[in-house]
Amino acid sequence: MRYLDLAVAVLVGTSAVAGVSAWSPAPGDSASARLQTTMALRDDIAGFVQSKGMSWFFSTPPEEVCSVAYRSLGPADLMSAEVGAFACPGHPPASADVATLTFRIATTEVTLTAWSDAAA
């Protein structure tokens, strides 16, 4: 009887440890952190557009839009732009958290892409 009690105790303990290790909140935390980063990047893009005004994108040469966009965010967050057919250098790595905003001014389409270099 003693061996049976010991075997049941080991089985219950093993099941408990396996259950706890299988149920991990870490993936949910990771998804939440990525979503929070993406939302902050969207806010950064919206703030950039609001601070410059729509007419600035229409009247500024694409090279300057690229330069200003790239420098506009903090050291861990980067932004690139496409103005019409002109694409700025620099693209987010595949693993980066990315936010994009596209709008049209007259016949020119502008796409701003921001990403977090810290998450890459």
Rosetta silent file (secondary structure, phi, psi, omega in degrees, C-alpha in Angstrom):
SEQUENCE: MRYLDLAVAVLVGTSAVAGVSAWSPAPGDSASARLQTTMALRDDIAGFVQSKGMSWFFSTPPEEVCSVAYRSLGPADLMSAEVGAFACPGHPPASADVATLTFRIATTEVTLTAWSDAAA
SCORE:     score description
SCORE:     0.000 S_00000001
   1 L     0.000  -33.278 -179.554    0.000    0.000    0.000 S_00000001
   2 H   -63.800  -41.414  179.786    2.879    2.286    0.729 S_00000001
   3 H   -66.020  -35.234  178.469    4.240    1.956   -2.848 S_00000001
   4 H   -66.593  -42.796  177.189    0.803    2.723   -4.273 S_00000001
   5 H   -62.374  -42.044  179.441    0.562    5.906   -2.182 S_00000001
   6 H   -65.511  -41.407  179.192    4.037    6.918   -3.283 S_00000001
   7 H   -64.942  -42.248  178.159    3.238    6.261   -6.958 S_00000001
   8 H   -64.730  -40.938  179.288    0.015    8.307   -6.769 S_00000001
   9 H   -63.468  -42.518  178.303    1.863   11.161   -5.067 S_00000001
  10 H   -65.242  -41.679  179.001    4.559   11.164   -7.767 S_00000001
  11 H   -62.983  -44.939  178.973    1.901   11.068  -10.500 S_00000001
  12 H   -65.071  -42.763  179.478   -0.036   13.976   -8.974 S_00000001
  13 H   -63.786  -43.429  178.816    3.162   15.985   -8.473 S_00000001
  14 H   -63.957  -41.785  178.298    4.340   15.355  -12.023 S_00000001
  15 H   -63.000  -41.189 -179.621    0.923   16.320  -13.407 S_00000001
  16 H   -64.722  -45.002  179.862    0.923   19.531  -11.369 S_00000001
  17 H   -64.762  -42.361  178.716    4.410   20.535  -12.529 S_00000001
  18 H   -64.171  -39.611  179.164    3.567   19.705  -16.157 S_00000001
  19 H   -65.366  -43.377 -179.966    0.338   21.721  -15.946 S_00000001
  20 H   -66.655  -40.063 -179.442    2.027   24.771  -14.479 S_00000001
  21 H   -72.130  -29.495  178.122    4.834   24.688  -17.030 S_00000001
  22 H   -75.577  -33.924  179.228    2.371   24.268  -19.920 S_00000001
  23 L   -91.679  103.916 -177.077    0.201   27.152  -18.736 S_00000001
  24 L  -128.396  124.498  178.663    2.408   30.196  -19.139 S_00000001
  25 L   -76.556   -3.848 -176.196    1.146   33.777  -19.278 S_00000001
  26 H   -57.197  -43.308  178.849    4.359   34.903  -21.021 S_00000001
  27 H   -61.198  -36.862  176.945    2.963   34.777  -24.605 S_00000001
  28 H   -65.918  -40.009  177.815    0.073   37.016  -23.571 S_00000001
  29 H   -64.340  -40.067  179.898    2.442   39.439  -21.905 S_00000001
  30 H   -64.887  -44.637  178.674    4.589   39.505  -25.024 S_00000001
  31 H   -63.557  -38.570  178.451    1.611   40.207  -27.294 S_00000001
  32 H   -65.046  -41.318  179.043    0.469   42.963  -24.960 S_00000001
  33 H   -65.733  -40.355  178.434    3.906   44.584  -24.981 S_00000001
  34 H   -64.416  -41.202  178.933    4.060   44.442  -28.800 S_00000001
  35 H   -64.665  -40.563  178.878    0.598   46.002  -29.061 S_00000001
  36 H   -63.920  -40.992  177.724    1.585   48.754  -26.645 S_00000001
  37 H   -64.112  -44.021  179.647    4.721   49.497  -28.707 S_00000001
  38 H   -62.476  -42.136  178.430    2.708   49.579  -31.949 S_00000001
  39 H   -63.538  -40.019  177.958    0.167   51.973  -30.422 S_00000001
  40 H   -65.129  -38.200  177.924    2.973   54.273  -29.231 S_00000001
  41 H   -66.082  -39.345  176.374    4.480   54.232  -32.739 S_00000001
  42 H   -62.855  -40.457  176.507    1.095   55.160  -34.248 S_00000001
  43 H   -63.036  -39.404  178.227    0.865   58.044  -31.804 S_00000001
  44 H   -62.201  -43.360  178.912    4.372   59.145  -32.827 S_00000001
  45 H   -63.872  -46.949 -179.768    3.404   59.157  -36.515 S_00000001
  46 H   -61.233  -40.459  177.448    0.187   61.073  -35.840 S_00000001
  47 H   -64.599  -38.819  178.431    2.087   63.611  -33.724 S_00000001
  48 H   -63.852  -47.338  179.528    4.680   64.059  -36.454 S_00000001
  49 H   -62.743  -42.258 -179.159    2.014   64.683  -39.120 S_00000001
  50 H   -66.164  -39.285 -178.534    0.148   67.062  -36.827 S_00000001
  51 H   -69.766  -32.981 -179.016    3.301   69.023  -35.945 S_00000001
  52 H   -86.568  -32.531 -176.031    4.319   69.456  -39.588 S_00000001
  53 L    84.445  147.813 -176.604    0.902   69.984  -41.124 S_00000001
  54 H   -62.951  -36.556 -177.729   -0.317   68.373  -44.331 S_00000001
  55 H   -65.272  -26.812  179.448    0.919   71.196  -46.552 S_00000001
  56 H   -60.825  -41.295 -179.572    4.498   70.612  -45.358 S_00000001
  57 H   -65.780  -31.406 -178.928    4.545   67.182  -47.020 S_00000001
  58 H   -78.356  -35.391 -173.633    3.330   68.697  -50.281 S_00000001
  59 H   -96.116   -8.147 -176.431    5.760   71.638  -50.326 S_00000001
  60 L   -99.864  137.761  177.393    8.918   69.951  -48.990 S_00000001
  61 L   -59.473  143.498 -177.476   11.325   67.998  -51.223 S_00000001
  62 H   -55.273  -36.386  179.471   11.116   64.229  -50.584 S_00000001
  63 H   -61.261  -39.618  179.215   14.767   64.042  -49.500 S_00000001
  64 H   -71.607  -37.324  175.496   14.113   66.554  -46.730 S_00000001
  65 H   -57.862  -44.207  179.163   10.940   64.720  -45.659 S_00000001
  66 H   -60.131  -48.371 -177.721   13.087   61.589  -45.317 S_00000001
  67 H   -61.707  -47.261 -178.777   15.750   63.364  -43.299 S_00000001
  68 H   -67.077  -41.388  179.872   13.305   65.057  -40.928 S_00000001
  69 H   -63.042  -42.578 -177.748   11.218   61.892  -40.493 S_00000001
  70 H   -63.552  -36.443 -178.131   14.272   59.793  -39.699 S_00000001
  71 H   -87.691   -7.507 -168.268   15.441   62.240  -36.994 S_00000001
  72 H   -76.191  -25.744 -178.139   12.022   62.993  -35.546 S_00000001
  73 L   -96.606  176.597 -179.236   11.613   60.083  -33.133 S_00000001
  74 L   -69.387  179.769 -175.838   13.703   59.051  -30.168 S_00000001
  75 L   -65.897  -24.486 -178.345   16.919   57.030  -30.367 S_00000001
  76 L   -95.429  -13.412 -178.991   15.109   53.656  -30.154 S_00000001
  77 E  -114.999  135.311 -176.936   12.310   54.499  -32.611 S_00000001
  78 E  -123.820  154.591  178.538   12.909   55.192  -36.293 S_00000001
  79 E  -136.716  140.421  176.131   10.709   56.502  -39.105 S_00000001
  80 E  -126.286  163.895 -177.818   10.973   56.251  -42.862 S_00000001
  81 E  -139.829  155.290  168.216    8.820   57.772  -45.583 S_00000001
  82 E  -127.030  123.102 -179.571    7.734   57.254  -49.151 S_00000001
  83 E  -118.516  107.207 -175.156    6.665   60.386  -50.971 S_00000001
  84 L    61.944 -126.364  179.655    5.171   59.583  -54.335 S_00000001
  85 L   -88.026   -5.619 -177.679    7.682   57.418  -56.194 S_00000001
  86 E   -88.970  121.884  177.723   10.553   58.486  -53.900 S_00000001
  87 E  -110.628  130.646  177.843   11.355   55.995  -51.126 S_00000001
  88 L   -70.922  151.273  174.321   13.608   56.920  -48.248 S_00000001
  89 L   -71.230  155.834  178.421   16.463   54.597  -47.366 S_00000001
  90 L    96.460  122.157  178.235   16.025   52.424  -44.303 S_00000001
  91 L  -135.552  151.718 -178.817   13.421   49.798  -43.670 S_00000001
  92 L   -68.333  145.725  173.368   12.374   48.038  -40.492 S_00000001
  93 L   -65.748  158.485 -176.693   13.838   44.626  -39.730 S_00000001
  94 L   -59.476  -30.423 -176.601   11.419   41.717  -40.049 S_00000001
  95 L   -89.671   -1.217 -175.367   11.196   41.272  -36.263 S_00000001
  96 L   -77.657  152.157  170.682   10.495   44.935  -35.454 S_00000001
  97 L   -78.013  128.447 -171.601    7.196   46.324  -34.201 S_00000001
  98 E  -128.225  142.594  171.011    5.882   48.489  -37.055 S_00000001
  99 E  -130.958  140.690 -176.564    3.179   51.133  -37.531 S_00000001
 100 E  -132.633  143.084  174.280    2.289   52.665  -40.900 S_00000001
 101 E  -133.128  128.366  178.126    0.202   55.640  -41.995 S_00000001
 102 E  -122.955  133.291  176.147   -0.641   56.366  -45.637 S_00000001
 103 E  -144.947  162.532 -177.181   -2.409   59.484  -46.888 S_00000001
 104 E  -118.662  132.746  173.929   -2.842   61.280  -50.183 S_00000001
 105 E  -120.017  114.061 -174.375   -2.207   64.976  -50.852 S_00000001
 106 L    54.878 -114.077 -179.633   -3.517   65.970  -54.276 S_00000001
 107 L  -105.135    4.828 -176.988   -1.923   63.345  -56.509 S_00000001
 108 E  -102.531  126.041  175.975    0.964   62.481  -54.165 S_00000001
 109 E   -95.820  132.999  179.857    0.718   59.508  -51.816 S_00000001
 110 E  -118.498  128.453  176.477    2.734   59.703  -48.613 S_00000001
 111 E  -122.692  123.192  176.670    3.469   56.643  -46.478 S_00000001
 112 E  -108.429  130.746  179.576    5.150   57.006  -43.091 S_00000001
 113 E  -123.990  123.662  178.137    6.511   53.872  -41.426 S_00000001
 114 E  -117.056  144.547  177.514    7.738   53.913  -37.832 S_00000001
 115 E  -146.706  158.007 -179.863    9.392   51.040  -36.021 S_00000001
 116 E   -96.217  116.092  179.429   11.026   50.352  -32.725 S_00000001
 117 L   -71.219  -26.457 -179.173   14.709   49.570  -33.049 S_00000001
 118 L   -68.897  -30.336 -178.416   14.753   48.369  -29.447 S_00000001
 119 L   -84.749  -11.932 -176.915   12.305   45.549  -30.223 S_00000001
 120 L   -77.020    0.000    0.000   14.236   44.340  -33.268 S_00000001
